[in-house]
């Protein structure tokens, strides 16, 4: 792999071509001029070969693509306006009517809607499995199984799959694998060298890092990326815009530094949560109490940011008060930005539907941002004291 500092700060940046500017320009154009009819003919035949129209390729986006592909140790990359768009295009490019998909259970909500509400209209069925044992994939496979969707870890229970075993299984049966690697980023886990066909991450999270832009990333072989580009990418028209790509390039500059700080702070917050009398248990992939700890250690270089925990709450209102009494940790979806966040699983319930015996009703997820550990722990502590 190329040096991380080189990838983040130099790869793809031909500064002599744009006035030696340190920061790359935003090529905010929809269209590109061609000089000859023969050049135009070539681009009509293969728009992946050059610049014709920014719905396809764009120079600012290409700088980002080169960096992201290198980080994943992949041959190529496509970047989308959102993670949901990236997943949708990657799946639809590799399935046909009547095919069967194997997916991990409880995937990202918009992925599940895609499988259940959109693809089902065209005779595509999806089987959901726990995915923690390779035998589950073997048992779920049908003669028409064509695609496997993974999230490792996912963003609530942090359930993981044995990536190398699933990849080998898929290749034996001529199935395409797509894995969401948003939790780890390529700095902490690299699915492509482990055999995954398409690695996906939502750039909205750690790559952007500032909670000010959306983005979705696919990496894989050049053949796979060109296949997706030539039809679904261009037809759906969900490629990222030059300004947003520029923001993601800016975010990449500090990705390593931000993850290092978040990793350190996460450990301090984890220690606090594990000892708190109002918390029944915590979930974190690289904590020894985690059910898949050994597999996580094998596959992941590190883990940070997200921690889930089960509160000792008898009523929903205790959790409501806890979230609303936090002074600095904000209540919001998503994660990966500079700000720390809290998200209660019971937000979708009414008080009357809350069941204290159901641990998922008592589940909360905290995202640890760039604030100091002391600052966050103090906020958690005061809210616990005033809420339970």
Order of alpha helices (4+ residues) and beta strands (2+ residues): alpha-alpha-alpha-beta-alpha-beta-alpha-beta-alpha-beta-alpha-beta-alpha-beta-beta-alpha-alpha-alpha-beta-alpha-beta-alpha-beta-beta-beta-alpha
